[in-house]
Amino acid sequence: MKKIGFLLGSLAGAGAEKTILTLASKLYELGNQVHLVVLKNAKDYKVVEGLNIHVVTDYAKNENKGLSEIAKEIGMLDLFVTSRAEYYEALTAKQRFCSVHITPTAWLKKRNFFFKWKTLIQTIKLKHKFANKNLIALSEGIKTDLVDNLDVDEKRITVINNPFDIAKIQNQALEHFEQSKEVGEYIVYVSALIPRKRHSDLFHAFSKMQNKSIKLVLVGKGALKERLENLAKQLKIDDRVVFWPWDPNPYRLIKNARLSVLVSEAEGLPRVLIESIIIGTKVVSTDCPSGPNEVLLGENSKYLVPIGDVNKLSLVLDDALINNEQQIFDFDRFDATKVAKAYEGLIND
């Protein structure tokens, strides 16, 4: 049995948190002792019994003191993983890694010539952030960005995809969903209501579609809700747009949808894209950095759309609804057990 620790911000409903919880649960199933250290006591997800949860604020008001107390209590870890680079040294471990969940430079703002110096400063900070650390990249696109744009030594990067509990996702997707009768036929977008997810692009594309009977269901929460409600009214699609709150089981909504979409401008390896594929719902996605073009391969690449191309998105959505061909994928590489064993392989005895 190995002692493995993860540090994350909280257990709130977001992709990175879901990834780490799935991984931690599977590592525990494989016989490891697993510790989850969380900075804030915010929880949307259910936690598997047997995982050791340490909330920093339960130990001390001062974060550093709290982390110090937790480190003493846990002792030496065989493997420590955090997605927060600033906490890379927070716990004592034989092996430590920083997991990178999104393409780092994709976050940088596009600035004109006179303000490019700001982007340069941000790039320097990112280089410092990842320098001299062992990194886990969730996709090949993230690895390429780290090497080409941030000068990270390729030897310090291990690519391990997101873990998915395939059988569990498929079973949850079959749960009863009475509301689907009320909604009718719909396209679903599962994501936080934040700028990076570019809901406005989807709204404009949706308003241009030939199919005027299909509805659009947005599953998630966020600060942009009121602004998006107003945009839906301006585009005269408010009667066909449904704002669904954050849902602990979005899989039943995905299962009952005609299409699942991703319109993001930056990802790492988008969970919702792969979850939709696992469930068997057709997907349309922006070709954002990174991940979608590592999932939608071959014939499926026609369902990739350039970021911001509203007209193309509209056409592809209509085509995907009309075209009854099945999207065929090999999602075995995302199996949680395989991914967990890859993490076990990081431990040097």
C-alpha positions as a Markdown table, in Angstrom:
| # | Residue | x | y | z |
|---|---|---|---|---|
| 1 | Met | 0.0 | 0.0 | 0.0 |
| 2 | Lys | 1.3 | 3.4 | -1.0 |
| 3 | Lys | 0.5 | 6.7 | 0.7 |
| 4 | Ile | -0.7 | 9.3 | -1.9 |
| 5 | Gly | -1.7 | 12.9 | -1.3 |
| 6 | Phe | -3.5 | 15.5 | -3.4 |
| 7 | Leu | -4.0 | 19.2 | -2.7 |
| 8 | Leu | -6.8 | 21.2 | -4.3 |
| 9 | Gly | -8.7 | 24.4 | -3.8 |
| 10 | Ser | -12.0 | 22.8 | -2.8 |
| 11 | Leu | -14.5 | 20.0 | -3.7 |
| 12 | Ala | -16.8 | 22.4 | -5.5 |
| 13 | Gly | -18.4 | 21.4 | -8.8 |
| 14 | Ala | -15.7 | 22.0 | -11.4 |
| 15 | Gly | -13.7 | 19.8 | -13.9 |
| 16 | Ala | -10.3 | 19.7 | -12.1 |
| 17 | Glu | -12.0 | 18.8 | -8.8 |
| 18 | Lys | -14.0 | 16.0 | -10.5 |
| 19 | Thr | -10.8 | 14.7 | -12.1 |
| 20 | Ile | -8.9 | 14.5 | -8.8 |
| 21 | Leu | -11.9 | 13.0 | -6.9 |
| 22 | Thr | -12.3 | 10.3 | -9.6 |
| 23 | Leu | -8.5 | 9.6 | -9.5 |
| 24 | Ala | -8.3 | 9.6 | -5.7 |
| 25 | Ser | -11.3 | 7.2 | -5.4 |
| 26 | Lys | -9.8 | 4.7 | -7.9 |
| 27 | Leu | -6.4 | 4.8 | -6.2 |
| 28 | Tyr | -8.1 | 4.0 | -2.9 |
| 29 | Glu | -9.9 | 1.1 | -4.6 |
| 30 | Leu | -6.5 | -0.2 | -5.8 |
| 31 | Gly | -5.4 | -0.4 | -2.1 |
| 32 | Asn | -3.6 | 2.8 | -1.5 |
| 33 | Gln | -4.0 | 5.2 | 1.4 |
| 34 | Val | -5.2 | 8.5 | -0.1 |
| 35 | His | -5.3 | 11.9 | 1.5 |
| 36 | Leu | -7.1 | 14.9 | 0.0 |
| 37 | Val | -6.0 | 18.3 | 1.3 |
| 38 | Val | -8.5 | 21.1 | 0.5 |
| 39 | Leu | -8.0 | 24.8 | 1.1 |
| 40 | Lys | -11.6 | 25.8 | 1.3 |
| 41 | Asn | -14.5 | 23.9 | 2.8 |
| 42 | Ala | -16.8 | 24.1 | -0.3 |
| 43 | Lys | -18.3 | 20.8 | -1.4 |
| 44 | Asp | -20.6 | 19.8 | -4.3 |
| 45 | Tyr | -19.3 | 16.3 | -5.0 |
| 46 | Lys | -19.9 | 13.2 | -2.8 |
| 47 | Val | -16.7 | 11.8 | -1.5 |
| 48 | Val | -16.0 | 8.1 | -1.4 |
| 49 | Glu | -15.8 | 6.6 | 2.1 |
| 50 | Gly | -12.2 | 5.7 | 2.9 |
| 51 | Leu | -10.6 | 8.9 | 1.5 |
| 52 | Asn | -8.9 | 11.0 | 4.2 |
| 53 | Ile | -10.1 | 14.6 | 3.9 |
| 54 | His | -8.1 | 17.4 | 5.5 |
| 55 | Val | -9.6 | 20.9 | 5.3 |
| 56 | Val | -6.9 | 23.5 | 6.0 |
| 57 | Thr | -9.2 | 25.9 | 7.9 |
| 58 | Asp | -10.1 | 23.1 | 10.3 |
| 59 | Tyr | -6.5 | 23.1 | 11.5 |
| 60 | Ala | -5.8 | 26.8 | 11.8 |
| 61 | Lys | -7.0 | 30.2 | 10.5 |
| 62 | Asn | -3.6 | 30.8 | 9.1 |
| 63 | Glu | -3.2 | 28.8 | 5.9 |
| 64 | Asn | 0.6 | 28.1 | 6.3 |
| 65 | Lys | 0.1 | 27.0 | 9.8 |
| 66 | Gly | -2.8 | 24.8 | 8.8 |
| 67 | Leu | -0.8 | 23.1 | 6.0 |
| 68 | Ser | 2.1 | 22.6 | 8.4 |
| 69 | Glu | -0.2 | 20.8 | 10.9 |
| 70 | Ile | -1.6 | 18.6 | 8.2 |
| 71 | Ala | 1.9 | 17.8 | 6.9 |
| 72 | Lys | 2.9 | 16.6 | 10.4 |
| 73 | Glu | -0.3 | 14.5 | 10.8 |
| 74 | Ile | 0.0 | 12.8 | 7.4 |
| 75 | Gly | 3.8 | 12.3 | 7.5 |
| 76 | Met | 5.9 | 11.2 | 4.5 |
| 77 | Leu | 3.9 | 10.6 | 1.3 |
| 78 | Asp | 5.1 | 8.3 | -1.5 |
| 79 | Leu | 3.5 | 10.6 | -4.0 |
| 80 | Phe | 2.1 | 14.1 | -3.8 |
| 81 | Val | 0.2 | 15.8 | -6.6 |
| 82 | Thr | -1.3 | 19.3 | -6.8 |
| 83 | Ser | -2.7 | 21.4 | -9.6 |
| 84 | Arg | -1.7 | 24.5 | -7.6 |
| 85 | Ala | 2.0 | 25.1 | -8.4 |
| 86 | Glu | 2.5 | 27.5 | -5.5 |
| 87 | Tyr | 1.8 | 24.5 | -3.1 |
| 88 | Tyr | 4.3 | 22.2 | -4.8 |
| 89 | Glu | 6.3 | 21.9 | -1.5 |
| 90 | Ala | 3.3 | 22.0 | 0.9 |
| 91 | Leu | 3.5 | 18.4 | 2.0 |
| 92 | Thr | 6.5 | 16.0 | 2.6 |
| 93 | Ala | 6.8 | 13.5 | -0.2 |
| 94 | Lys | 9.3 | 11.1 | -1.9 |
| 95 | Gln | 7.8 | 12.1 | -5.3 |
| 96 | Arg | 5.9 | 15.3 | -6.1 |
| 97 | Phe | 4.2 | 16.5 | -9.3 |
| 98 | Cys | 2.2 | 19.5 | -10.4 |
| 99 | Ser | -0.7 | 18.5 | -12.6 |
| 100 | Val | -1.5 | 21.0 | -15.4 |
| 101 | His | -5.2 | 20.9 | -16.3 |
| 102 | Ile | -5.4 | 23.6 | -18.9 |
| 103 | Thr | -3.1 | 24.9 | -21.7 |
| 104 | Pro | -1.2 | 27.6 | -19.8 |
| 105 | Thr | -0.6 | 30.2 | -22.4 |
| 106 | Ala | -4.2 | 29.9 | -23.7 |
| 107 | Trp | -5.1 | 32.0 | -20.7 |
| 108 | Leu | -3.1 | 34.9 | -21.9 |
| 109 | Lys | -5.0 | 37.9 | -23.3 |
| 110 | Lys | -4.4 | 38.8 | -26.9 |
| 111 | Arg | -3.0 | 42.4 | -26.8 |
| 112 | Asn | -2.0 | 44.9 | -29.5 |
| 113 | Phe | 1.6 | 45.9 | -30.1 |
| 114 | Phe | 1.7 | 48.7 | -27.4 |
| 115 | Phe | 0.6 | 46.3 | -24.6 |
| 116 | Lys | 2.5 | 43.2 | -25.6 |
| 117 | Trp | 4.9 | 43.8 | -22.8 |
| 118 | Lys | 2.1 | 42.8 | -20.4 |
| 119 | Thr | 1.8 | 39.4 | -22.1 |
| 120 | Leu | 5.6 | 39.1 | -22.0 |
| 121 | Ile | 5.6 | 39.6 | -18.2 |
| 122 | Gln | 2.8 | 37.1 | -17.8 |
| 123 | Thr | 4.7 | 34.6 | -19.8 |
| 124 | Ile | 7.8 | 35.1 | -17.7 |
| 125 | Lys | 5.7 | 34.5 | -14.6 |
| 126 | Leu | 4.4 | 31.2 | -16.1 |
| 127 | Lys | 7.9 | 30.1 | -16.9 |
| 128 | His | 8.9 | 30.7 | -13.3 |
| 129 | Lys | 5.8 | 28.9 | -12.1 |
| 130 | Phe | 6.6 | 25.7 | -13.8 |
| 131 | Ala | 10.4 | 25.8 | -13.7 |
| 132 | Asn | 12.2 | 22.9 | -12.0 |
| 133 | Lys | 9.0 | 21.0 | -11.3 |
| 134 | Asn | 7.9 | 17.6 | -12.3 |
| 135 | Leu | 4.7 | 18.0 | -14.3 |
| 136 | Ile | 1.7 | 15.9 | -15.3 |
| 137 | Ala | 0.1 | 17.2 | -18.5 |
| 138 | Leu | -3.4 | 16.0 | -19.1 |
| 139 | Ser | -3.0 | 16.1 | -22.9 |
| 140 | Glu | -0.3 | 16.2 | -25.6 |
| 141 | Gly | -1.4 | 19.8 | -26.4 |
| 142 | Ile | -0.6 | 20.9 | -22.8 |
| 143 | Lys | 2.8 | 19.3 | -23.1 |
| 144 | Thr | 3.5 | 21.0 | -26.4 |
| 145 | Asp | 2.6 | 24.4 | -24.9 |
| 146 | Leu | 4.8 | 23.8 | -21.8 |
| 147 | Val | 7.8 | 22.8 | -24.0 |
| 148 | Asp | 7.5 | 25.3 | -26.9 |
| 149 | Asn | 6.2 | 28.3 | -25.1 |
| 150 | Leu | 7.4 | 28.0 | -21.5 |
| 151 | Asp | 10.8 | 26.3 | -22.0 |
| 152 | Val | 9.9 | 23.4 | -19.7 |
| 153 | Asp | 12.3 | 20.4 | -20.0 |
| 154 | Glu | 10.4 | 17.7 | -21.9 |
| 155 | Lys | 12.0 | 15.1 | -19.6 |
| 156 | Arg | 10.1 | 16.6 | -16.6 |
| 157 | Ile | 6.7 | 16.2 | -18.2 |
| 158 | Thr | 4.5 | 13.0 | -18.1 |
| 159 | Val | 1.3 | 12.9 | -20.1 |
| 160 | Ile | -1.5 | 11.2 | -18.3 |
| 161 | Asn | -5.1 | 11.7 | -19.5 |
| 162 | Asn | -8.1 | 12.5 | -17.3 |
| 163 | Pro | -9.6 | 9.5 | -15.5 |
| 164 | Phe | -13.2 | 8.5 | -16.2 |
| 165 | Asp | -15.3 | 5.9 | -14.3 |
| 166 | Ile | -16.8 | 4.7 | -17.5 |
| 167 | Ala | -19.3 | 2.2 | -16.1 |
| 168 | Lys | -20.5 | 4.6 | -13.4 |
| 169 | Ile | -21.0 | 7.4 | -16.0 |
| 170 | Gln | -23.0 | 5.1 | -18.2 |
| 171 | Asn | -25.2 | 3.9 | -15.3 |
| 172 | Gln | -25.8 | 7.4 | -14.1 |
| 173 | Ala | -26.8 | 8.5 | -17.6 |
| 174 | Leu | -29.7 | 5.9 | -17.4 |
| 175 | Glu | -31.3 | 7.5 | -14.3 |
| 176 | His | -34.8 | 8.7 | -14.8 |
| 177 | Phe | -35.2 | 12.2 | -16.2 |
| 178 | Glu | -38.8 | 13.2 | -16.2 |
| 179 | Gln | -38.1 | 16.8 | -17.1 |
| 180 | Ser | -36.9 | 15.8 | -20.6 |
| 181 | Lys | -40.5 | 15.5 | -21.7 |
| 182 | Glu | -41.1 | 19.1 | -20.7 |
| 183 | Val | -38.0 | 20.4 | -22.4 |
| 184 | Gly | -38.5 | 18.4 | -25.6 |
| 185 | Glu | -35.6 | 18.0 | -28.1 |
| 186 | Tyr | -32.5 | 19.9 | -27.1 |
| 187 | Ile | -28.8 | 20.6 | -27.4 |
| 188 | Val | -26.9 | 20.6 | -24.1 |
| 189 | Tyr | -23.9 | 22.6 | -23.0 |
| 190 | Val | -22.5 | 21.6 | -19.6 |
| 191 | Ser | -20.1 | 24.3 | -18.2 |
| 192 | Ala | -19.7 | 27.1 | -15.8 |
| 193 | Leu | -21.2 | 30.4 | -16.9 |
| 194 | Ile | -17.8 | 32.1 | -17.3 |
| 195 | Pro | -16.2 | 34.1 | -20.2 |
| 196 | Arg | -13.8 | 31.3 | -21.2 |
| 197 | Lys | -16.7 | 29.1 | -22.2 |
| 198 | Arg | -17.9 | 31.6 | -24.8 |
| 199 | His | -21.6 | 31.1 | -24.4 |
| 200 | Ser | -22.3 | 34.2 | -26.4 |
| 201 | Asp | -20.8 | 32.5 | -29.5 |
| 202 | Leu | -23.1 | 29.6 | -29.0 |
| 203 | Phe | -26.2 | 31.9 | -28.6 |
| 204 | His | -25.4 | 33.7 | -31.8 |
| 205 | Ala | -24.8 | 30.4 | -33.7 |
| 206 | Phe | -28.0 | 29.0 | -32.2 |
| 207 | Ser | -30.0 | 32.0 | -33.4 |
| 208 | Lys | -28.7 | 31.4 | -36.9 |
| 209 | Met | -29.6 | 27.7 | -37.1 |
| 210 | Gln | -32.1 | 26.4 | -39.7 |
| 211 | Asn | -33.6 | 24.2 | -37.0 |
| 212 | Lys | -35.9 | 26.6 | -35.0 |
| 213 | Ser | -37.6 | 23.9 | -32.9 |
| 214 | Ile | -34.6 | 22.6 | -31.0 |
| 215 | Lys | -33.9 | 24.0 | -27.6 |
| 216 | Leu | -30.6 | 24.8 | -25.9 |
| 217 | Val | -30.1 | 23.7 | -22.3 |
| 218 | Leu | -27.2 | 25.3 | -20.3 |
| 219 | Val | -26.2 | 23.2 | -17.3 |
| 220 | Gly | -24.0 | 25.2 | -14.8 |
| 221 | Lys | -23.8 | 28.2 | -12.7 |
| 222 | Gly | -21.7 | 31.4 | -12.8 |
| 223 | Ala | -21.6 | 35.2 | -12.8 |
| 224 | Leu | -22.7 | 35.6 | -16.5 |
| 225 | Lys | -26.2 | 34.2 | -16.0 |
| 226 | Glu | -28.0 | 37.6 | -16.1 |
| 227 | Arg | -26.0 | 38.8 | -19.0 |
| 228 | Leu | -26.7 | 35.7 | -21.0 |
| 229 | Glu | -30.4 | 35.9 | -20.2 |
| 230 | Asn | -30.4 | 39.4 | -21.6 |
| 231 | Leu | -28.5 | 38.3 | -24.7 |
| 232 | Ala | -31.0 | 35.5 | -25.3 |
| 233 | Lys | -33.8 | 38.1 | -25.2 |
| 234 | Gln | -31.9 | 40.4 | -27.6 |
| 235 | Leu | -31.5 | 37.5 | -30.1 |
| 236 | Lys | -35.1 | 36.4 | -29.6 |
| 237 | Ile | -34.2 | 32.9 | -28.5 |
| 238 | Asp | -35.1 | 33.2 | -24.8 |
| 239 | Asp | -38.2 | 31.0 | -25.4 |
| 240 | Arg | -35.8 | 28.2 | -26.5 |
| 241 | Val | -32.9 | 28.6 | -24.0 |
| 242 | Val | -33.2 | 26.8 | -20.7 |
| 243 | Phe | -30.9 | 27.7 | -17.8 |
| 244 | Trp | -30.4 | 24.6 | -15.7 |
| 245 | Pro | -28.6 | 24.9 | -12.4 |
| 246 | Trp | -25.5 | 22.9 | -11.5 |
| 247 | Asp | -26.5 | 19.3 | -11.4 |
| 248 | Pro | -24.7 | 16.5 | -9.5 |
| 249 | Asn | -25.8 | 14.1 | -12.4 |
| 250 | Pro | -25.5 | 16.0 | -15.7 |
| 251 | Tyr | -25.1 | 12.6 | -17.4 |
| 252 | Arg | -28.8 | 12.1 | -17.7 |
| 253 | Leu | -29.2 | 15.5 | -19.4 |
| 254 | Ile | -26.4 | 14.6 | -21.8 |
| 255 | Lys | -27.9 | 11.2 | -22.5 |
| 256 | Asn | -31.3 | 12.7 | -23.4 |
| 257 | Ala | -29.8 | 15.5 | -25.6 |
| 258 | Arg | -29.6 | 15.4 | -29.4 |
| 259 | Leu | -26.2 | 17.0 | -29.2 |
| 260 | Ser | -23.6 | 17.9 | -26.6 |
| 261 | Val | -21.5 | 21.0 | -27.4 |
| 262 | Leu | -18.3 | 22.6 | -26.1 |
| 263 | Val | -17.7 | 26.2 | -27.3 |
| 264 | Ser | -14.7 | 27.0 | -25.1 |
| 265 | Glu | -11.6 | 29.1 | -26.0 |
| 266 | Ala | -9.2 | 27.1 | -23.8 |
| 267 | Glu | -9.2 | 23.7 | -22.2 |
| 268 | Gly | -6.8 | 21.0 | -21.1 |
| 269 | Leu | -8.6 | 17.8 | -21.9 |
| 270 | Pro | -12.3 | 18.7 | -21.6 |
| 271 | Arg | -14.2 | 16.3 | -19.4 |
| 272 | Val | -17.6 | 17.0 | -20.8 |
| 273 | Leu | -16.5 | 16.1 | -24.4 |
| 274 | Ile | -15.3 | 12.7 | -23.3 |
| 275 | Glu | -18.2 | 12.1 | -20.9 |
| 276 | Ser | -20.6 | 12.8 | -23.8 |
| 277 | Ile | -18.7 | 10.3 | -26.0 |
| 278 | Ile | -18.8 | 7.7 | -23.2 |
| 279 | Ile | -22.6 | 8.1 | -22.9 |
| 280 | Gly | -23.1 | 7.9 | -26.7 |
| 281 | Thr | -24.3 | 11.5 | -27.4 |
| 282 | Lys | -22.9 | 13.2 | -30.5 |
| 283 | Val | -20.6 | 16.1 | -29.9 |
| 284 | Val | -19.6 | 19.4 | -31.6 |
| 285 | Ser | -16.7 | 21.3 | -30.3 |
| 286 | Thr | -14.5 | 24.3 | -30.9 |
| 287 | Asp | -10.9 | 23.4 | -31.9 |
| 288 | Cys | -9.5 | 25.1 | -28.9 |
| 289 | Pro | -6.2 | 24.5 | -27.2 |
| 290 | Ser | -6.1 | 21.8 | -26.1 |
| 291 | Gly | -7.7 | 18.4 | -26.1 |
| 292 | Pro | -10.7 | 18.4 | -28.6 |
| 293 | Asn | -8.5 | 17.6 | -31.6 |
| 294 | Glu | -7.0 | 14.7 | -29.6 |
| 295 | Val | -10.5 | 13.3 | -29.1 |
| 296 | Leu | -12.3 | 14.2 | -32.4 |
| 297 | Leu | -10.0 | 12.3 | -34.7 |
| 298 | Gly | -10.4 | 11.2 | -38.4 |
| 299 | Glu | -13.9 | 11.5 | -39.7 |
| 300 | Asn | -15.0 | 13.0 | -36.4 |
| 301 | Ser | -12.8 | 16.1 | -37.0 |
| 302 | Lys | -15.5 | 17.6 | -39.1 |
| 303 | Tyr | -17.3 | 18.4 | -35.9 |
| 304 | Leu | -14.5 | 20.7 | -34.8 |
| 305 | Val | -15.1 | 24.4 | -35.4 |
| 306 | Pro | -12.6 | 27.3 | -35.2 |
| 307 | Ile | -13.0 | 29.5 | -32.1 |
| 308 | Gly | -15.3 | 32.4 | -32.7 |
| 309 | Asp | -16.6 | 31.2 | -36.1 |
| 310 | Val | -20.3 | 31.6 | -35.3 |
| 311 | Asn | -21.5 | 30.9 | -38.9 |
| 312 | Lys | -19.5 | 27.7 | -39.2 |
| 313 | Leu | -20.7 | 26.6 | -35.7 |
| 314 | Ser | -24.3 | 27.2 | -36.8 |
| 315 | Leu | -23.8 | 25.1 | -40.0 |
| 316 | Val | -22.1 | 22.2 | -38.1 |
| 317 | Leu | -24.8 | 22.1 | -35.4 |
| 318 | Asp | -27.5 | 21.9 | -38.1 |
| 319 | Asp | -25.6 | 19.2 | -40.0 |
| 320 | Ala | -25.0 | 17.2 | -36.8 |
| 321 | Leu | -28.7 | 17.2 | -36.1 |
| 322 | Ile | -29.6 | 16.0 | -39.6 |
| 323 | Asn | -26.8 | 13.5 | -40.1 |
| 324 | Asn | -27.6 | 10.3 | -38.3 |
| 325 | Glu | -24.2 | 8.7 | -38.6 |
| 326 | Gln | -22.7 | 7.5 | -35.3 |
| 327 | Gln | -19.4 | 9.0 | -34.0 |
| 328 | Ile | -17.1 | 6.1 | -33.2 |
| 329 | Phe | -14.5 | 6.5 | -30.5 |
| 330 | Asp | -12.0 | 4.5 | -28.6 |
| 331 | Phe | -12.4 | 5.8 | -25.0 |
| 332 | Asp | -10.6 | 2.9 | -23.3 |
| 333 | Arg | -7.5 | 5.0 | -22.7 |
| 334 | Phe | -9.5 | 7.3 | -20.4 |
| 335 | Asp | -10.5 | 4.4 | -18.1 |
| 336 | Ala | -10.0 | 5.4 | -14.5 |
| 337 | Thr | -8.2 | 2.2 | -13.5 |
| 338 | Lys | -5.7 | 2.6 | -16.3 |
| 339 | Val | -5.1 | 6.2 | -15.4 |
| 340 | Ala | -4.7 | 5.4 | -11.7 |
| 341 | Lys | -2.2 | 2.7 | -12.4 |
| 342 | Ala | -0.2 | 5.3 | -14.5 |
| 343 | Tyr | -0.1 | 7.5 | -11.4 |
| 344 | Glu | 1.1 | 4.5 | -9.3 |
| 345 | Gly | 3.8 | 4.1 | -11.9 |
| 346 | Leu | 5.2 | 7.5 | -11.0 |
| 347 | Ile | 6.2 | 6.2 | -7.5 |
| 348 | Asn | 9.8 | 5.2 | -7.3 |
| 349 | Asp | 10.4 | 2.5 | -4.7 |
